[in-house]
Amino acid sequence: MDLTSLTIDVARSAVQDRRTTALALAEAHYERIQKEDGQIGAFLTLCRERAIEQADKIDRMAAEGKQLPPLAGVPVGIKDVMSTRGVRTTAGSKILEKYIPPYDCTAVARMEAAGAVILGKMNCDEFAMGSSNENSAYQPVRNPRDLSRVPGGSSGGSAAAVAADMAVATLGSDTGGSIRQPASFCGVVGLMPTYGRVSRYGLIAFASSLDHIGPLTKTVKDAAIVLRAIAGRDAMDSTSADVPVPDYVPELDKPVRGLKLGVAKEYFGDGLDDEVRHAVEAAIDKLKGLGCEIVPVSLPHTPYAIPTYYLIATAEASSNLARYDGVRYSHRARGVKALSEMYRRSRDEGFGPEVKRRIMLGTYALSAGYYDAYYVKAQKVRTLLTRDFDQAFTKVDAIVTPTSPTAAFRLGEKSNDPLSMYLADIYTVTADLSGIPGISIPCGQTREKLPIGLQILGKHFDEATILRIAHAYEQAA
Amino acid sequence: MKVTQKDVAYVADLANLDLSDEERTCMLRDLNSILDYIDRLNELDTSDVPPMAQVSDRYGVDQAKQGSERFAYASRQDVLEGLRKSLPHEEALANAPDPDEHFFRVPKVIER
């Protein structure tokens, strides 16, 4: 049995039936990380002690013949924007280089309660701001499918680790596409749940009204298993929704025949690479062959999504990142004589260029005289974008689109042009703004063998339907 | 040019950033280019559209209520040891760059 190529349920049953142990699974993944991660750069911190302690606990349960929980013994990675008690959490930033959280993020605690073994913390763009992982203050991540290319971002480490078999599953976060776009670039499954479905408690905030935690996995079924484990109301996050969490796995095999799938021309316009277009159109044909009905829908405000996103996300970020003041837990500049100088120099030294750019844009959009013209304007367009989806979902059960307009680009290709980088998120930001769930699944590859992603968007709290469609496509492909 | 060098200095001040001369030059260029792109929002007439601050005011449990009223379930009594016990003193100070045994120390607050 190759221990590093297993899916969640196969790994769990192997541990349950004593065909392997949680410890052996963890060790096999650490060996693979040792061998592969030097050239990929997906992990920022390994937490071997915590992993072995958890693996031992699972193995004792298995030895006693107890029924194991759904993620028992499964080696996972956690994006480094999620707090882990006693394990360094940097958010990819120098300003948190030495930060050791005193508590666990709810999603992390729920993963461990479900039996998962946390191997370490995944590299990402600084404060999850980026689409290529080149904004990590530590190292860029390279795409395991082609080391000259980016893995996408901001959850680049999370996607690359799953693609390179260094973890069975990982958690990522998605504010403008940061789970789905890297999943697409690396050829894995990435699920962004409905806003409020998964608690944000312990997630280092980027833009609080847009931040989502979700899984990156090898299969759709694995994404369903992880979502079930981490979803549900948490009193520690007042925006986490009090909506029942279904058991997603039995839903997967329900037929998709008769489901109505919306296709919006706004997602197939200028800027969409031809190879991506053909792969996504072929995937839509395949879904039609499975009995889905394809229905044209209109999402007319889509061209306004990126400017809306970059005002709201940066405004919220400028406020959230004000907490890094060098007083309680973040980097403090040396040799400062006065408080205001300490704030400024600590932040100047601790934040990277993209983070400063977004703090500046957000502060500008919120400043006196510009608040209505920029911030409130963007909030109004956010309403229009959400109404587009409301309207479309009166006619269809889900909407299918490309995840990203291109396959993975080269390192350095867009790093000097912030605007062209922002446009990599053009098909993903709409779901974050509206709070609807979305999944990216692999749908073929380019001539250069780069993965292409198919995105399926669903109604609020209807992850079950998009998972079912994704699973049907995956099984047929 | 929407943003001037003076605006960059003003906004950096609001954001508690110093920024080097080189960073200020880049910021001037990048902010103007991004704001030019953002200008396309003005093609839309939004005079009768309400702003959307949160996704969650759409799915609070009580459909009959609006906005934050729908989140009655999210409120709780304000008690000293609420959902989580306060951190022990030592743990709260453990990540501080310059603590003494009781407090976070900072440089002089009043400048003369």
Interface residues (C-beta under 8 A of the other chain):
Chain A: K98 Y99 I100 P102 Y103 Y195 G196 S209 A235 M236 S238 T239 A241 D242 V243 H301 P303 Y304 I306 P307 T308 Y310 L311 S318 A322 D325 G326 V327 R328 Y329 S330 H331 R332 V336 K337 A338 L339 S340 E341 M342 Y343 R344 R345 R347 D348 F351 P353 K356 R357 I359 M360 L361 T363 Y364 S367 Y374 V376 K377 A378 Q379 K380 V381 R382 T383 L384 T386 P418 L419 Y422 S434 G435 H460 F461
Chain B: V3 D7 V8 Y10 V11 A12 L14 A15 N16 L17 D18 L19 S20 E23 C26 M27 D30 L31 S33 I34 L35 Y37 I38 D39 R40 L41 N42 E43 L44 T46 V49 P50 P51 M52 A53 Q54 V55 S56 R58 Y59 V61 F71 Y73 A74 S75 R76 L83 R84 L87 E91 A92 A94 N95 A96 P97 D98 F104 V106 P107 K108 V109 E111
